Structures are given as structure tokens and as C-alpha cells.
Amino acid sequence: MRQVILDTETTGLSPQQGHRITEIGCVEMIDRKLTGRTFQTYLNPERLIDAGAKAITGLTEEFLQDKPKFHEVVEDFLAFVKDSQLIIHNAPFDVGFLDSELARMEHPWETIERFTVVIDTLVMAREKHPGQKNNLDALCSRYKIDNSNREYHGALLDSEILARVYLAMTAGQTDMMLTDSNVDTQ
């Protein structure tokens, strides 16, 4: 099974208010093993970045001004994620931004979920740990995953961290599947 763990960074909180993607980061996992294949790009959002987003990501307009625009990298990005399960923390946020970028350029894919399946780890975490904090930092603490090198939110780094969180959160599910498939029914 091919899964791609994905994260984006953005200029603000809402594509409906014209906010854009500033970074996409993805890591590939096949049969629950990280392959080392990644997709990462910074993007020129062609707009100002909200102060809050700058504080979280450390990205500035100056840094992004010579980076490619979304339409210049879209085909490479879609080729990387096509026919995979996308694992995203707070998927409606990232998917909303990706869908907005696709709509802006009238891309034939129209939506990310047209050619991928999306798994939201925030939903999984809320079901598994109701009433608790379930942001990425809280999950790292809960599952004892080192995220001490995370000074800023970065899409590739956060994807790598989320991959470890996802594997920890779903470890028992794999054990159960292996146990069930090894049962002799005769």
C-alpha cells in the first residue's frame, strides 16, 4: 500500500480570503515503511503573508519571491501523490488550500480527492484520545516522538514527524491485521 504523508504551509488561514500555499512537503511510505522519497517545494504565493503565518513558519515574501508558482510545479506534485492514500493532519485545511489552487488554474483534477484517498490523522487522534489536545506537538509528546528540531512549522519536517506519529498511532491496527490473516480457519 502506497501512502503519502502531506503538509502545507500557507500565507494565512483561509483560501476563501485569498490566502495561498507557501510550501508543500510530502514523504512516501509503502507498506508502513518510509521509502526516503520526498516531494518538497517552496512556492511564491504572489501575495503578502500574514504576520501570524510568518511567526509560525519563518517564511517571508523576500525568501519566496524567486520560488516557483503553484502552476509551475502542479504536475510534479500531482504525479507524486496520484493513486496514493494521503495522510494529513487536519486534512480539510490542507485539502481546502490545494483544491483552491487547482480551481484557480482550472486544473482538470479539480479536487485532490478525485485521484487520492485522504486520511485525516486529527480525526483519528480525536477518536483515540477524546477530550485531549491532539495537535502534532501533543501527539509527539504522547507517543514519545522527538520533535525538538522543530523551531518553525515546515511542511516537509512536519510530514516526516506526522509519519512517525501515524505509525505509532496505528501500530496496533497492523498487529491485529497480521494476527487475523495468520489465523488458521480449517
Salt bridges, closest charged atoms under 4 A:
GLU28 OE2 - ARG2 NE 2.61
GLU28 OE2 - ARG37 NH1 3.04
GLU46 OE1 - ARG20 NH1 3.72
ASP50 OD2 - HIS19 NE2 3.49
ASP50 OD1 - ARG47 NH2 3.90
GLU61 OE1 - LYS54 NZ 2.92
ASP66 OD1 - LYS67 NZ 3.05
GLU75 OE2 - HIS107 NE2 2.68
GLU101 OE2 - ARG20 NE 2.87
GLU101 OE1 - ARG104 NH1 3.50
ASP137 OD1 - ARG150 NH1 2.43
ASP158 OD1 - ARG150 NE 2.71
ASP158 OD2 - HIS153 ND1 3.51
